[in-house]
Amino acid sequence: MDSDWRNSTLGREGYYTYPNTSAFANYSEWAQYLRGHKVHLAFIDHSFPHFINTSGTTGLQTSPEEIRFRWDGLSHWLGQGLTFWW
């Protein structure tokens, strides 16, 4: 799925905890359904700087804070049935 798997209202597209539920009300159930039919599910992660550092600016996409943010967010979805991301 392209980046539309995220809820893009209210600036939430940068967060992994706000999925776009207009197409699929429950991503976990949908992912399990796909897995049961031997279909892989991938989320595309169009990354942009998310972490705001102490100076009030966003960090680099390769900063430890950004890497942790992405790892935590996308690993959550792997636990919900996501097969991989890129």
C-alpha positions, -999 to 999 in steps of 0.1 A, spaced: 0 0 0 13 34 -8 14 62 18 -24 64 19 -25 37 45 -19 66 69 -46 89 81 -37 122 65 -61 144 84 -49 168 110 -13 162 101 -14 126 113 3 111 82 36 112 99 25 90 127 21 52 126 -7 50 152 -33 67 130 -42 43 101 -66 54 74 -96 34 83 -118 46 54 -108 17 33 -102 -9 60 -118 -5 94 -94 -29 110 -59 -33 95 -50 -62 118 -80 -83 107 -73 -74 70 -37 -83 73 -46 -117 89 -71 -123 61 -45 -116 35 -20 -138 52 -46 -166 53 -48 -163 15 -10 -163 11 -10 -126 1 18 -103 14 10 -69 27 36 -41 24 34 -5 36 53 22 17 69 45 42 76 79 25 97 92 53 101 128 61 117 143 92 94 138 121 114 142 153 116 178 165 147 184 184 153 208 213 160 237 190 125 233 175 136 220 141 132 186 127 161 161 129 178 144 100 161 114 86 191 93 96 193 107 132 190 81 160 156 97 170 142 93 135 154 58 132 139 48 166 106 65 156 104 45 124 116 13 139 90 15 167 61 25 144 67 0 116 76 -28 140 42 -23 156 26 -31 122 48 -61 116 33 -74 149 -2 -68 134 3 -88 103 23 -65 80 47 -86 59 73 -59 52 77 -22 45 99 -1 22 
